[in-house]
Amino acid sequence: MTWWQTFFDTDYATLWRGAGDRATDEQQADGLVELLALSEKAHVLDAPCGYGRLSRLLAQRGVRVLGVDQSAEQLAIARRDSAGIEPARLRYEQHDLREPLAETGFDAAINVYTSLGYGEAHEDLAIVNTLRQALRPGGLVFVETLHREAALAALKSALLTHHLPDGTLLTEEPSYDAAHQRIDTRWSWSGPGGTGRKHSAVHLYTPDELCALLESSGLRIRSLHAGCSCAVFVARGRRASARVGVLAVRPD
C-alpha cells in the first residue's frame, strides 16, 4: 500500500479544512467557472475531489458535478457537506482514477491541488488518460499543481508551522529528493483534537513536463495559468506564479 492510500482520511480533512481559507476557495471556484466557460448545462468531473471543497462550490454555481475520489473517508465528508444540493446537480463516486470511468461525455474535467505525482510516471499517465477518456470531443481538462521551480524556491526552511483556528499546531518538515525530483514531507500536529503524524512524497513536475504528460495522453495544450484563474502563468521573476494550471482540450 502506498502513502496516498491512507493519507487522505478524516484527520486530513479536519486539518486541511482548518488550514484552508473560504475566500480562496470561492475565488478558485469562480476562476474555474470563468476559465472553463461553465454554464448551468455544463457537466464537470472533479477528480480527485477530496472532501468536496470545489465540487460543492461549483454545484452551488449551477454546474452539474461528479466528484470522484479513492478515499471513502473523504467522500463521506463530501456527501455530508452536500446536504441540500440536488443529487442531479452533485454526485460522488468512489473510484481509483488509474482505471477508466464508466461515465463519459463530460464537458470538462479538473484535477486540482497537486493531485498528480503520487506514484510512478505510468500511473500519472493512466490518471490523465482517465480524464481524457471521460470527456466529450472538444471537452477541456484543467490540471492545477505546485510546480518544481516554485517548490524549490519556497524550500528555505526545513521546518514550517501552521496555527489553525482551533489552536492546533500543524508542523511541516519538507525535504527535496533530487534523485527522484520529489518533495518528501513529514507532517505532525497537536491540538484539541489530538496528535498525529503523516508522510507524503510527491514528484513535482516542471510546467514543460506537465504539458508533455498531458500531450502524451492525446490532449492538446491550450494555455497555462497562475493556479485556478484566468491570469497568465509567469515562469520566473518577481511576479513568478507559485502554482501552475494547464488547460488542455480533447481534440474533436
C-alpha positions as CSV (number, residue, x, y, z in Angstrom):
1,M,0.0,0.0,0.0
2,T,1.4,3.4,-1.0
3,W,1.3,6.5,1.3
4,W,-1.6,8.3,-0.5
5,Q,-4.0,5.4,0.0
6,T,-4.1,6.1,3.8
7,F,-3.0,9.8,3.8
8,F,-6.4,11.2,2.9
9,D,-8.5,10.2,5.9
10,T,-10.7,12.1,8.4
11,D,-7.6,13.6,10.0
12,Y,-6.5,15.1,6.7
13,A,-10.0,16.6,6.1
14,T,-10.0,18.1,9.6
15,L,-6.5,19.6,9.3
16,W,-6.6,20.9,5.8
17,R,-10.1,22.3,6.1
18,G,-8.9,24.1,9.2
19,A,-5.9,25.5,7.4
20,G,-8.0,26.5,4.4
21,D,-9.5,29.8,3.5
22,R,-13.1,30.0,2.4
23,A,-12.5,33.2,0.4
24,T,-9.7,31.5,-1.6
25,D,-11.9,28.5,-2.2
26,E,-14.7,30.8,-3.6
27,Q,-12.1,32.6,-5.7
28,Q,-10.9,29.4,-7.2
29,A,-14.4,28.2,-8.0
30,D,-15.1,31.5,-9.7
31,G,-11.9,31.2,-11.6
32,L,-12.7,27.7,-12.8
33,V,-16.2,28.8,-14.0
34,E,-14.7,31.6,-16.0
35,L,-11.6,29.7,-17.3
36,L,-13.7,26.7,-18.4
37,A,-16.7,28.8,-19.6
38,L,-19.0,26.7,-17.5
39,S,-22.7,27.2,-18.0
40,E,-25.5,25.7,-15.9
41,K,-25.8,23.0,-18.5
42,A,-22.1,22.0,-18.1
43,H,-21.2,18.6,-16.8
44,V,-17.9,18.6,-14.9
45,L,-15.7,15.8,-13.5
46,D,-13.8,16.8,-10.3
47,A,-11.2,14.1,-10.0
48,P,-10.0,13.6,-7.3
49,C,-12.5,15.7,-5.4
50,G,-11.3,15.0,-1.8
51,Y,-13.8,16.2,0.7
52,G,-15.7,18.1,-2.0
53,R,-14.1,21.6,-1.5
54,L,-14.6,22.6,-5.1
55,S,-17.3,20.2,-6.2
56,R,-19.8,21.7,-3.8
57,L,-18.9,25.3,-4.8
58,L,-19.2,24.5,-8.5
59,A,-22.6,22.9,-7.9
60,Q,-23.8,25.9,-6.0
61,R,-22.9,28.0,-9.1
62,G,-25.3,25.8,-11.1
63,V,-22.8,23.4,-12.7
64,R,-23.6,19.6,-12.7
65,V,-20.7,17.9,-11.0
66,L,-19.5,14.3,-10.4
67,G,-16.8,14.2,-7.7
68,V,-14.6,11.1,-7.8
69,D,-12.1,10.0,-5.2
70,Q,-10.4,6.8,-3.9
71,S,-10.9,7.8,-0.2
72,A,-14.1,6.6,1.4
73,E,-13.5,8.9,4.4
74,Q,-13.2,12.0,2.1
75,L,-16.3,11.1,0.2
76,A,-18.3,10.6,3.4
77,I,-17.5,14.1,4.4
78,A,-18.2,15.4,0.9
79,R,-21.6,13.8,0.9
80,R,-22.4,15.1,4.4
81,D,-21.5,18.7,3.4
82,S,-23.5,18.5,0.2
83,A,-26.8,18.2,2.1
84,G,-29.4,20.4,0.4
85,I,-27.9,20.2,-3.1
86,E,-30.0,18.2,-5.5
87,P,-28.4,14.8,-6.5
88,A,-28.9,15.7,-10.1
89,R,-26.6,18.7,-9.5
90,L,-23.9,17.0,-7.4
91,R,-22.9,13.3,-7.1
92,Y,-20.0,11.5,-5.6
93,E,-18.4,8.2,-6.6
94,Q,-15.5,6.1,-5.1
95,H,-13.1,5.1,-7.8
96,D,-9.4,4.6,-8.5
97,L,-8.5,7.1,-11.2
98,R,-5.8,4.9,-12.6
99,E,-8.7,2.9,-14.1
100,P,-11.2,4.3,-16.7
101,L,-14.6,5.6,-15.5
102,A,-17.8,4.1,-16.7
103,E,-19.4,7.5,-17.2
104,T,-18.2,9.7,-20.1
105,G,-19.4,12.8,-22.0
106,F,-18.2,15.4,-19.6
107,D,-17.7,18.9,-20.8
108,A,-14.7,19.5,-18.5
109,A,-12.5,17.5,-16.1
110,I,-10.5,19.1,-13.3
111,N,-7.5,17.7,-11.4
112,V,-6.7,20.4,-8.8
113,Y,-4.5,20.9,-5.7
114,T,-1.4,18.9,-6.6
115,S,-3.1,15.6,-7.3
116,L,-0.5,14.0,-9.6
117,G,3.0,12.8,-8.8
118,Y,1.9,10.4,-6.0
119,G,3.2,7.2,-7.7
120,E,5.1,6.2,-10.8
121,A,5.0,8.1,-14.1
122,H,2.9,5.5,-15.8
123,E,0.3,5.9,-13.0
124,D,0.1,9.6,-13.7
125,L,-0.4,8.9,-17.4
126,A,-3.2,6.5,-16.5
127,I,-4.9,9.2,-14.5
128,V,-4.6,11.7,-17.3
129,N,-5.9,9.1,-19.7
130,T,-8.9,8.6,-17.5
131,L,-9.7,12.3,-17.5
132,R,-9.3,12.5,-21.3
133,Q,-11.5,9.4,-21.9
134,A,-14.2,10.8,-19.7
135,L,-14.6,13.9,-21.9
136,R,-16.7,14.5,-24.9
137,P,-14.8,15.5,-28.1
138,G,-13.8,19.1,-27.6
139,G,-14.0,18.8,-23.8
140,L,-11.5,20.5,-21.6
141,V,-9.0,19.2,-19.0
142,F,-7.6,21.5,-16.3
143,V,-4.7,20.3,-14.1
144,E,-3.5,22.6,-11.3
145,T,-0.5,21.9,-9.2
146,L,2.5,23.2,-7.3
147,H,5.4,23.2,-9.8
148,R,9.0,22.2,-9.1
149,E,10.7,25.6,-9.5
150,A,8.2,27.3,-7.1
151,A,8.6,24.5,-4.6
152,L,12.4,24.7,-4.6
153,A,12.3,28.5,-4.3
154,A,10.0,28.2,-1.3
155,L,12.0,25.5,0.4
156,K,14.1,27.9,2.5
157,S,13.3,26.4,5.9
158,A,13.4,22.7,7.0
159,L,10.5,23.4,9.4
160,L,7.2,25.2,8.7
161,T,4.5,25.8,11.2
162,H,0.8,26.5,10.7
163,H,-1.5,27.7,13.5
164,L,-5.1,26.5,12.8
165,P,-8.1,28.4,14.1
166,D,-8.9,25.8,16.8
167,G,-5.5,26.1,18.3
168,T,-3.9,23.1,16.6
169,L,-0.3,23.4,15.6
170,L,0.5,21.7,12.3
171,T,4.2,21.3,11.6
172,E,5.5,20.6,8.1
173,E,9.0,19.3,7.5
174,P,9.8,19.2,3.8
175,S,12.9,17.9,2.1
176,Y,13.9,17.6,-1.5
177,D,14.9,14.2,-3.0
178,A,16.9,15.3,-6.1
179,A,17.3,11.8,-7.3
180,H,13.5,11.4,-7.8
181,Q,12.7,15.1,-8.1
182,R,10.3,14.7,-5.2
183,I,9.3,16.6,-2.1
184,D,9.2,14.3,0.9
185,T,7.2,15.9,3.7
186,R,6.7,14.8,7.3
187,W,3.6,16.3,9.0
188,S,2.8,16.3,12.7
189,W,0.1,18.1,14.6
190,S,-1.1,18.6,18.2
191,G,-4.2,20.3,19.4
192,P,-7.7,20.0,20.9
193,G,-8.5,17.1,18.5
194,G,-5.4,15.1,19.4
195,T,-2.0,14.5,17.9
196,G,-0.7,12.6,14.9
197,R,1.8,12.2,12.1
198,K,1.7,11.8,8.4
199,H,4.1,11.4,5.5
200,S,3.8,12.4,1.8
201,A,6.1,12.0,-1.1
202,V,5.2,13.9,-4.3
203,H,7.0,14.1,-7.6
204,L,6.8,17.7,-8.8
205,Y,6.7,18.5,-12.5
206,T,8.0,21.5,-14.2
207,P,5.4,23.2,-16.4
208,D,7.0,21.8,-19.5
209,E,7.0,18.3,-18.1
210,L,3.3,18.6,-17.1
211,C,2.4,19.8,-20.6
212,A,4.3,16.8,-22.1
213,L,2.4,14.4,-19.8
214,L,-0.9,15.8,-21.0
215,E,0.1,15.8,-24.6
216,S,1.3,12.2,-24.4
217,S,-2.3,11.2,-23.5
218,G,-3.6,12.8,-26.7
219,L,-4.6,16.1,-25.2
220,R,-3.8,19.4,-26.9
221,I,-2.4,22.2,-24.7
222,R,-4.4,25.4,-24.9
223,S,-2.9,27.7,-22.3
224,L,-1.0,28.0,-18.9
225,H,-2.4,29.9,-16.0
226,A,-1.5,31.1,-12.5
227,G,-3.4,28.5,-10.5
228,C,-7.1,28.3,-10.8
229,S,-7.5,31.6,-12.5
230,C,-7.5,33.2,-16.0
231,A,-4.3,35.0,-15.2
232,V,-1.4,34.0,-17.4
233,F,1.3,31.8,-15.8
234,V,4.5,33.6,-15.1
235,A,7.5,31.3,-15.0
236,R,10.2,33.5,-13.4
237,G,11.0,36.8,-11.9
238,R,9.5,38.8,-9.0
239,R,5.9,38.1,-10.3
240,A,6.5,34.3,-10.8
241,S,3.4,32.2,-10.3
242,A,3.6,29.9,-7.2
243,R,1.2,27.4,-8.9
244,V,0.6,26.4,-12.5
245,G,-2.7,25.5,-14.1
246,V,-2.6,23.7,-17.5
247,L,-5.7,24.0,-19.7
248,A,-5.9,21.3,-22.5
249,V,-8.5,20.2,-24.9
250,R,-9.5,16.7,-26.2
251,P,-9.4,17.1,-30.0
252,D,-12.6,16.6,-31.9
